[in-house]
Amino acid sequence: MNDNDISLSRRRLLGTVGAAGATGLAMGAGGGVLGQSAAQADPPRALASVGSATVAFHGRHQAGITTPLQTHCHLAAFDLAPGAGRKQAAALLRRWSRTAAELMTGEADGTGGSDRSRESEAKAEPASGIALDAGPCSLTVTFGFGRSFFTRTKLTSQRPDALAPLPPFSADALDAKRSDGDLWVQIGADDSLVAFHALRALQRAADGTARVRWQMSGFNRSAGATPAPMTQRNLMGQVDGTNNPKTSDPDFAERIFLPTGGSPGWMTGGSYAVFRRIRMLLDRWDDLSPGAQEQVIGRRKSDGAPLSGGTETTAVALDKRKSDGGLAIAADAHVRVSAPETNGDAAMLRRSFSYHDGFREDGAPDAGLLFVAWQADPLRGFVPVQRKLDSGDALSPFIRHEASALFAVPGGPGKGEYVGQRLLEG
């Protein structure tokens, strides 16, 4: 892990917690919530581990890439307002970076902090109080630039070649209004109010400079909900993310991040985020038997183990055959079609969240996956894998790609810097 690894703060509650009858403190990654009757006059007590966990804003890489998945997320794209250019964008990124850094410590209300008066572009706003009782809750805020940003700011000479538009895929049913954008913000936290507070603070700080183009919210299983830590499940009930690259892999950094000396230089330590809103046709999926679902995916539903045998983390044996001579993992099974071995060793760090936006007119759930994939080069990561999936994935009849975007996410800022400073002031 990098400088953004999680640490525990010593911040304490400002007052008692009004959650009578809640369970006591549970230590570790599966920590619970500290409950205490509001009628009691006990001194303030330390936050539970869920509330006190912090992630560093400054570092070689931005937070929210290798940070462990949080429970709640907001993804939002912004377009610069008419007349806003490079100068206004730089002022916005300064405000956003200062706000994010303060919120991620859990020590600020997101209004700009003590140095607000030193920058004329930062607006003094009343504290919202949305997350007043909570700690930082592993809050991360990540910023990226879309292809159109470089045109709006007259920085096309600095636009990375890797930010070329993604090619069309035959299964795409993309909504342009919910795709792309000049600027991108990814917010993650282990508390829903903390996550919303960050989104609200950033949206307020953008007023007059950038307007929300689209915004989506997602969720994952809460820490401590299972007897032991395990890979997340998606809304199809499948274990999702088993074959993700690991930070301990010797080639992890070169697959996910841009090296020093690369081009363009302002992207050193950065990465490219591919976003896809993927609606799952859950009624159609749930009509399949569990066995048929396993054949589509290529893994057991119960524990995520490959149908070729072993446990969840056992390597998939693509050449394994059953007693009747047939392939243990079908030729069009999702794990086979997406495997690095069948895609020129292409790999991405998938860091996705589920979503549910109610029900459609036909009664089907409007639900699925907010897919976010990180890589050093989308032309060597996402694109070849998606082309392969597009041509023969057994999962394709059960999903719809409804929104898409690609963002250049620069490296993390140093102390005293803001995200994107090397681009905007270089």
C-alpha positions as CSV (number, residue, x, y, z in Angstrom):
1,M,0.0,0.0,0.0
2,N,1.1,3.7,-0.4
3,D,0.9,6.8,1.7
4,N,-2.9,6.7,1.6
5,D,-3.1,3.6,3.8
6,I,-5.7,3.7,6.5
7,S,-4.7,4.8,10.0
8,L,-6.8,5.4,13.1
9,S,-7.4,9.0,14.3
10,R,-7.7,10.0,18.0
11,R,-10.7,12.3,17.3
12,R,-13.4,12.1,19.8
13,L,-17.1,12.7,19.7
14,L,-18.3,16.2,20.5
15,G,-21.1,14.8,22.6
16,T,-22.9,11.7,23.5
17,V,-24.3,9.4,20.9
18,G,-28.1,9.1,20.8
19,A,-28.3,5.4,20.0
20,A,-29.8,3.7,23.0
21,G,-29.5,0.0,23.1
22,A,-26.9,-0.3,20.4
23,T,-24.1,-2.8,20.7
24,G,-20.8,-2.0,22.2
25,L,-17.5,-1.3,20.5
26,A,-16.2,-4.0,18.1
27,M,-12.6,-3.6,17.2
28,G,-11.0,-4.2,13.9
29,A,-12.2,-4.0,10.3
30,G,-15.5,-5.4,11.3
31,G,-16.1,-2.8,14.0
32,G,-19.6,-1.9,15.0
33,V,-21.2,1.4,16.1
34,L,-20.7,2.8,19.6
35,G,-24.2,3.2,21.2
36,Q,-25.0,5.3,24.3
37,S,-28.2,6.7,25.7
38,A,-28.5,10.5,25.1
39,A,-29.9,10.8,28.7
40,Q,-26.6,9.6,30.2
41,A,-24.0,12.2,31.3
42,D,-20.9,10.1,30.7
43,P,-17.9,11.9,29.3
44,P,-17.4,11.7,25.5
45,R,-16.0,8.3,24.4
46,A,-13.7,7.3,21.6
47,L,-15.3,6.7,18.2
48,A,-15.8,3.1,17.1
49,S,-13.1,1.8,14.6
50,V,-15.5,2.4,11.7
51,G,-15.8,6.1,12.5
52,S,-12.2,6.8,13.4
53,A,-10.5,5.2,10.4
54,T,-8.8,7.9,8.2
55,V,-7.2,7.8,4.8
56,A,-4.5,10.3,3.8
57,F,-5.4,12.9,1.2
58,H,-1.8,13.7,0.2
59,G,0.6,11.1,-1.3
60,R,2.1,9.7,-4.5
61,H,-1.3,8.4,-5.6
62,Q,-4.8,9.8,-4.9
63,A,-6.9,8.1,-2.3
64,G,-9.8,5.9,-3.4
65,I,-7.8,3.7,-5.8
66,T,-6.1,1.1,-3.6
67,T,-8.1,2.1,-0.6
68,P,-10.2,-0.9,0.6
69,L,-13.8,-0.7,-0.6
70,Q,-16.0,1.4,1.6
71,T,-19.7,0.8,2.2
72,H,-21.1,3.9,0.4
73,C,-20.1,5.9,-2.7
74,H,-21.1,8.8,-4.8
75,L,-19.8,9.3,-8.4
76,A,-20.4,12.6,-10.0
77,A,-19.3,14.3,-13.2
78,F,-19.2,18.1,-13.6
79,D,-19.1,20.3,-16.7
80,L,-17.4,23.7,-16.5
81,A,-19.8,26.6,-16.7
82,P,-19.9,28.8,-19.8
83,G,-16.9,31.2,-19.7
84,A,-15.0,29.2,-17.1
85,G,-11.5,28.2,-18.3
86,R,-8.1,27.3,-17.0
87,K,-7.9,30.0,-14.3
88,Q,-11.4,29.2,-12.9
89,A,-10.7,25.4,-13.1
90,A,-7.5,25.9,-11.1
91,A,-9.3,27.9,-8.4
92,L,-12.0,25.2,-8.2
93,L,-9.4,22.4,-7.8
94,R,-7.8,24.4,-5.0
95,R,-11.1,24.7,-3.2
96,W,-12.0,21.1,-3.8
97,S,-8.6,19.8,-2.7
98,R,-8.6,21.9,0.5
99,T,-12.2,20.8,1.3
100,A,-11.5,17.1,0.6
101,A,-8.3,17.1,2.7
102,E,-10.1,18.6,5.7
103,L,-13.2,16.3,5.4
104,M,-10.9,13.2,5.2
105,T,-9.4,14.1,8.6
106,G,-12.8,14.3,10.2
107,E,-11.8,17.6,11.8
108,A,-13.6,20.1,9.5
109,D,-17.1,20.9,8.4
110,G,-16.2,21.2,4.7
111,T,-16.5,24.9,4.4
112,G,-12.9,25.7,3.5
113,G,-11.2,25.6,6.8
114,S,-9.1,28.1,8.7
115,D,-7.3,29.4,5.6
116,R,-10.5,30.3,3.8
117,S,-10.0,34.0,4.2
118,R,-6.7,33.9,2.3
119,E,-8.3,32.9,-0.9
120,S,-10.9,35.2,-2.4
121,E,-12.5,32.5,-4.5
122,A,-13.5,30.4,-1.5
123,K,-17.0,31.1,-0.2
124,A,-17.8,31.3,3.4
125,E,-20.7,29.0,4.1
126,P,-22.5,27.9,7.2
127,A,-21.6,24.4,8.5
128,S,-24.3,21.9,7.4
129,G,-24.1,19.7,10.5
130,I,-24.9,16.7,8.3
131,A,-22.0,14.6,9.7
132,L,-21.4,16.5,12.9
133,D,-21.4,13.4,15.2
134,A,-19.3,11.2,12.9
135,G,-15.6,10.7,12.4
136,P,-14.0,10.5,9.0
137,C,-15.2,6.9,8.4
138,S,-12.5,6.1,5.8
139,L,-13.7,9.0,3.6
140,T,-11.9,9.3,0.3
141,V,-12.3,11.9,-2.4
142,T,-10.7,11.3,-5.8
143,F,-10.6,13.7,-8.7
144,G,-10.2,13.1,-12.5
145,F,-10.3,15.0,-15.8
146,G,-12.4,14.0,-18.9
147,R,-11.4,14.5,-22.5
148,S,-13.5,17.6,-22.9
149,F,-11.8,19.3,-19.9
150,F,-8.7,19.9,-22.0
151,T,-10.7,21.6,-24.8
152,R,-12.5,23.9,-22.3
153,T,-9.3,24.9,-20.6
154,K,-7.2,25.2,-23.9
155,L,-4.8,22.5,-22.6
156,T,-5.2,20.1,-25.5
157,S,-1.4,19.8,-25.9
158,Q,-1.4,18.2,-22.5
159,R,-4.2,15.8,-23.1
160,P,-3.0,12.2,-22.8
161,D,-3.3,9.9,-25.8
162,A,-4.8,7.3,-23.5
163,L,-7.8,9.5,-23.0
164,A,-9.0,8.8,-26.6
165,P,-12.7,8.0,-26.6
166,L,-13.5,4.4,-25.8
167,P,-14.6,2.4,-28.9
168,P,-18.3,1.5,-29.3
169,F,-19.4,-2.0,-28.3
170,S,-22.3,-3.8,-29.8
171,A,-24.1,-4.3,-26.5
172,D,-23.9,-0.6,-25.6
173,A,-27.1,1.3,-24.9
174,L,-25.5,4.5,-23.6
175,D,-27.3,7.5,-22.3
176,A,-25.1,10.6,-23.3
177,K,-26.6,12.7,-20.5
178,R,-25.2,10.2,-17.9
179,S,-21.9,9.7,-19.6
180,D,-18.5,11.6,-19.9
181,G,-18.0,15.0,-18.3
182,D,-15.2,17.6,-17.9
183,L,-14.5,16.7,-14.2
184,W,-15.1,13.6,-12.2
185,V,-15.4,13.1,-8.4
186,Q,-15.4,9.7,-6.7
187,I,-16.4,9.7,-3.0
188,G,-16.3,6.7,-0.8
189,A,-17.0,6.4,3.0
190,D,-18.2,3.8,5.5
191,D,-21.0,6.1,6.6
192,S,-23.8,7.4,4.3
193,L,-24.1,10.8,6.0
194,V,-20.3,11.4,5.8
195,A,-20.4,10.4,2.1
196,F,-23.3,12.7,1.4
197,H,-21.8,15.6,3.4
198,A,-18.7,15.4,1.2
199,L,-20.7,15.4,-2.0
200,R,-22.8,18.3,-0.8
201,A,-19.7,20.3,0.2
202,L,-18.0,19.7,-3.2
203,Q,-21.1,20.6,-5.1
204,R,-21.5,23.8,-3.1
205,A,-17.8,24.7,-3.7
206,A,-18.3,24.3,-7.5
207,D,-21.1,26.8,-7.6
208,G,-20.5,29.3,-10.4
209,T,-17.6,27.4,-11.9
210,A,-18.9,23.9,-12.7
211,R,-22.4,22.3,-12.8
212,V,-23.3,18.7,-12.1
213,R,-23.7,16.7,-15.3
214,W,-24.7,13.4,-13.7
215,Q,-24.5,11.8,-10.2
216,M,-24.9,8.3,-9.1
217,S,-24.8,6.6,-5.7
218,G,-23.8,3.1,-4.8
219,F,-23.2,0.7,-1.9
220,N,-21.4,-2.4,-0.7
221,R,-21.8,-4.8,2.1
222,S,-20.9,-3.3,5.5
223,A,-17.7,-4.3,7.2
224,G,-18.5,-6.9,9.9
225,A,-21.6,-8.3,8.2
226,T,-19.9,-11.6,7.6
227,P,-18.1,-13.9,10.1
228,A,-14.8,-13.2,8.4
229,P,-13.7,-10.7,5.7
230,M,-14.5,-11.9,2.3
231,T,-14.9,-10.7,-1.3
232,Q,-17.9,-8.6,-2.0
233,R,-21.0,-10.0,-3.7
234,N,-22.9,-8.1,-6.5
235,L,-26.6,-7.9,-6.9
236,M,-26.7,-11.2,-8.9
237,G,-25.4,-12.8,-5.7
238,Q,-22.0,-13.6,-7.2
239,V,-18.7,-13.2,-5.5
240,D,-17.2,-10.3,-7.5
241,G,-13.5,-9.3,-7.6
242,T,-11.7,-12.5,-6.8
243,N,-9.1,-12.1,-9.6
244,N,-8.3,-8.4,-9.0
245,P,-4.6,-7.5,-9.1
246,K,-3.2,-7.3,-5.6
247,T,-0.9,-4.5,-4.3
248,S,1.5,-7.2,-3.3
249,D,1.9,-8.4,-7.0
250,P,5.4,-7.4,-8.3
251,D,3.8,-5.8,-11.4
252,F,0.9,-4.1,-9.7
253,A,2.3,-0.6,-10.0
254,E,3.1,-0.8,-13.6
255,R,-0.3,-2.2,-14.5
256,I,-2.3,0.4,-12.5
257,F,-0.2,3.6,-12.2
258,L,1.9,5.8,-14.6
259,P,5.6,5.8,-13.8
260,T,7.9,8.7,-13.3
261,G,9.2,10.0,-16.6
262,G,6.1,8.9,-18.5
263,S,4.1,11.1,-20.8
264,P,2.5,13.4,-20.0
265,G,4.6,14.3,-17.0
266,W,1.7,15.7,-15.0
267,M,0.2,12.2,-14.9
268,T,3.1,10.7,-12.9
269,G,1.6,8.5,-10.2
270,G,-1.8,8.7,-11.8
271,S,-4.1,6.2,-13.3
272,Y,-7.1,6.0,-15.8
273,A,-10.6,5.3,-14.5
274,V,-13.1,3.6,-16.8
275,F,-16.6,4.1,-15.5
276,R,-19.6,2.0,-16.8
277,R,-23.1,2.0,-15.4
278,I,-24.2,-1.6,-15.9
279,R,-27.9,-2.5,-15.3
280,M,-28.5,-6.1,-14.4
281,L,-31.6,-7.8,-15.8
282,L,-32.3,-9.3,-12.4
283,D,-35.7,-10.8,-13.2
284,R,-34.3,-12.7,-16.1
285,W,-31.2,-13.7,-14.1
286,D,-33.3,-14.9,-11.1
287,D,-35.3,-17.2,-13.4
288,L,-32.2,-19.3,-13.9
289,S,-31.4,-22.1,-11.6
290,P,-28.4,-21.7,-9.4
291,G,-26.6,-24.3,-11.5
292,A,-27.3,-22.4,-14.7
293,Q,-26.1,-19.2,-13.1
294,E,-22.8,-21.0,-12.2
295,Q,-22.3,-22.1,-15.8
296,V,-22.8,-18.5,-17.0
297,I,-20.2,-17.2,-14.6
298,G,-17.8,-20.2,-14.3
299,R,-17.8,-20.1,-10.5
300,R,-19.8,-21.7,-7.7
301,K,-22.3,-19.3,-6.2
302,S,-21.9,-20.5,-2.7
303,D,-18.2,-19.7,-2.2
304,G,-16.9,-18.2,-5.5
305,A,-14.7,-21.2,-6.2
306,P,-14.0,-21.9,-9.9
307,L,-15.9,-24.8,-11.5
308,S,-12.6,-26.3,-12.3
309,G,-12.2,-27.0,-8.6
310,G,-10.6,-25.7,-5.4
311,T,-11.5,-22.6,-3.3
312,E,-12.3,-19.0,-4.3
313,T,-8.6,-18.1,-4.6
314,T,-7.6,-21.3,-6.5
315,A,-6.4,-20.3,-10.0
316,V,-8.9,-21.0,-12.7
317,A,-7.9,-24.1,-14.7
318,L,-9.2,-23.2,-18.1
319,D,-8.1,-26.6,-19.6
320,K,-9.8,-28.7,-16.9
321,R,-12.4,-31.2,-18.3
322,K,-15.3,-33.0,-16.7
323,S,-15.7,-36.8,-16.7
324,D,-17.7,-36.6,-19.9
325,G,-14.9,-34.8,-21.6
326,G,-16.6,-31.4,-21.7
327,L,-14.9,-28.3,-20.4
328,A,-15.4,-27.7,-16.7
329,I,-15.7,-24.0,-17.4
330,A,-17.8,-23.4,-20.5
331,A,-16.2,-21.8,-23.5
332,D,-18.4,-18.7,-23.1
333,A,-18.3,-18.5,-19.3
334,H,-17.6,-15.1,-18.0
335,V,-14.5,-16.0,-16.1
336,R,-13.0,-17.7,-19.2
337,V,-13.8,-14.8,-21.6
338,S,-12.5,-12.2,-19.1
339,A,-9.4,-14.1,-17.9
340,P,-6.0,-12.3,-18.5
341,E,-4.8,-15.5,-20.2
342,T,-7.4,-15.0,-23.0
343,N,-6.9,-11.3,-23.3
344,G,-3.1,-10.8,-23.8
345,D,-2.6,-10.6,-20.1
346,A,-4.8,-7.4,-19.8
347,A,-5.6,-6.6,-16.2
348,M,-7.6,-3.9,-14.4
349,L,-8.2,-3.1,-10.7
350,R,-11.9,-3.2,-10.4
351,R,-13.4,-1.1,-7.6
352,S,-17.1,-1.2,-8.1
353,F,-20.3,-0.5,-6.2
354,S,-23.8,-1.8,-6.5
355,Y,-26.7,0.6,-7.1
356,H,-30.5,0.5,-6.9
357,D,-32.6,3.4,-8.3
358,G,-36.1,2.1,-7.7
359,F,-38.2,0.1,-10.2
360,R,-38.8,0.6,-13.9
361,E,-42.3,1.0,-15.5
362,D,-42.3,-2.8,-16.2
363,G,-41.7,-3.5,-12.5
364,A,-38.1,-4.6,-13.0
365,P,-35.5,-3.3,-10.6
366,D,-33.4,-0.5,-12.0
367,A,-30.3,-1.9,-10.3
368,G,-26.8,-3.2,-11.1
369,L,-23.2,-2.2,-10.9
370,L,-21.4,1.1,-10.9
371,F,-18.3,-0.4,-12.5
372,V,-15.0,1.5,-11.9
373,A,-11.8,0.0,-13.3
374,W,-8.3,1.4,-12.8
375,Q,-5.4,0.9,-15.2
376,A,-2.2,2.5,-16.5
377,D,-3.5,2.4,-20.0
378,P,-7.2,1.7,-20.9
379,L,-6.1,0.6,-24.4
380,R,-4.2,-2.3,-22.8
381,G,-6.6,-2.9,-19.9
382,F,-10.3,-2.3,-20.3
383,V,-10.6,-2.1,-24.1
384,P,-9.3,-5.6,-25.0
385,V,-11.2,-7.2,-22.2
386,Q,-14.5,-5.5,-23.1
387,R,-14.0,-6.3,-26.8
388,K,-13.7,-10.0,-25.9
389,L,-16.7,-9.9,-23.6
390,D,-18.7,-8.1,-26.3
391,S,-18.0,-10.9,-28.8
392,G,-19.1,-13.9,-26.7
393,D,-19.8,-13.6,-23.0
394,A,-22.6,-15.8,-21.6
395,L,-23.3,-13.0,-19.1
396,S,-24.1,-10.4,-21.9
397,P,-27.9,-11.3,-22.2
398,F,-28.3,-10.4,-18.5
399,I,-26.7,-7.0,-18.5
400,R,-27.0,-3.6,-20.2
401,H,-24.2,-1.0,-20.4
402,E,-26.2,2.3,-20.0
403,A,-23.5,4.9,-19.3
404,S,-19.8,5.2,-19.9
405,A,-16.9,7.6,-19.2
406,L,-13.1,7.7,-19.1
407,F,-11.1,10.0,-16.9
408,A,-7.4,10.8,-16.4
409,V,-6.8,10.8,-12.6
410,P,-3.5,12.5,-11.8
411,G,-1.2,11.5,-9.0
412,G,-1.8,12.6,-5.5
413,P,-0.8,16.1,-4.4
414,G,2.1,16.8,-2.1
415,K,1.7,18.9,1.0
416,G,0.6,22.4,0.0
417,E,-0.4,21.2,-3.5
418,Y,-3.8,20.7,-5.0
419,V,-4.9,17.9,-7.3
420,G,-4.0,18.8,-10.9
421,Q,-1.7,21.6,-10.0
422,R,1.1,20.2,-12.2
423,L,-1.3,20.3,-15.2
424,L,-3.0,23.6,-14.5
425,E,0.1,25.6,-13.5
426,G,2.7,23.7,-15.5
